[in-house]
């Protein structure tokens, strides 16, 4: 469990460094988080028809907020590998 927390923390730190170098730090973080949350909602809305769904938990919301659409794709891949 500690390794998972270290991986998440290093990923979040990498994203903060990436956005910190950009001049539009807050708008970049805000739009990435908004895009990730919209992608998570879209997967859950369309997933009923396709048989794919993601649980809305603090972990999935954090990954989709920090990672955006690639974070949601990562969650879908992890769901596929775990099943």
C-alpha positions in Angstrom: 0.0 0.0 0.0 2.9 2.3 0.7 4.3 1.7 -2.8 0.9 2.8 -4.3 1.0 6.0 -2.3 4.5 6.7 -3.4 3.6 6.2 -7.0 0.6 8.4 -6.7 2.6 11.1 -5.0 5.4 11.0 -7.5 2.8 11.2 -10.4 1.1 14.2 -8.7 4.4 15.9 -8.2 5.4 15.3 -11.8 2.1 16.9 -13.0 2.6 19.9 -10.7 6.1 20.4 -12.1 4.8 20.1 -15.6 2.0 22.6 -15.0 4.3 24.8 -13.0 6.5 25.4 -16.0 3.5 26.5 -18.0 2.5 30.1 -17.6 -1.2 29.2 -17.3 -0.8 27.0 -14.2 -4.3 27.3 -12.6 -6.2 27.2 -15.9 -4.3 24.1 -17.0 -4.9 22.2 -13.8 -8.6 23.3 -13.8 -9.3 22.3 -17.3 -7.4 18.9 -17.0 -9.4 18.1 -13.9 -12.7 19.2 -15.5 -11.9 17.1 -18.6 -11.0 14.0 -16.5 -14.2 14.3 -14.5 -16.3 14.7 -17.6 -14.6 11.7 -19.1 -15.4 9.7 -16.0 -19.0 10.7 -16.1 -19.2 9.9 -19.8 -17.7 6.4 -19.3 -20.3 5.8 -16.6 -23.2 7.2 -18.7 -22.3 5.2 -21.9 -20.9 2.3 -20.0 -24.4 0.9 -19.2 -24.9 0.3 -22.9 -21.5 -1.2 -23.5 -21.2 -3.2 -20.2 -18.2 -1.1 -18.9 -18.4 1.0 -15.8 -16.1 2.6 -13.3 -16.9 3.0 -9.6 -17.0 6.6 -8.4 -14.7 6.5 -5.4 -12.2 9.0 -4.1 -9.4 7.1 -5.8 -11.0 7.1 -9.3 -12.0 10.8 -8.9 -8.4 11.7 -7.9 -6.9 9.8 -10.8 -9.3 11.2 -13.3 -8.8 14.7 -11.9 -5.0 14.6 -11.9 -4.6 12.6 -15.1 -7.5 13.9 -17.2 -8.6 11.6 -20.1 -5.4 9.5 -19.9 -6.2 8.9 -16.3 -9.6 7.6 -17.1 -8.1 5.4 -19.8 -5.7 4.1 -17.2 -8.6 3.2 -14.9 -10.3 1.4 -17.7 -7.2 -0.6 -18.5 -6.7 -1.5 -14.8 -10.4 -2.6 -14.7 -9.8 -4.8 -17.7 -6.7 -6.3 -16.3 -8.3 -6.9 -12.9 -11.4 -8.7 -14.3 
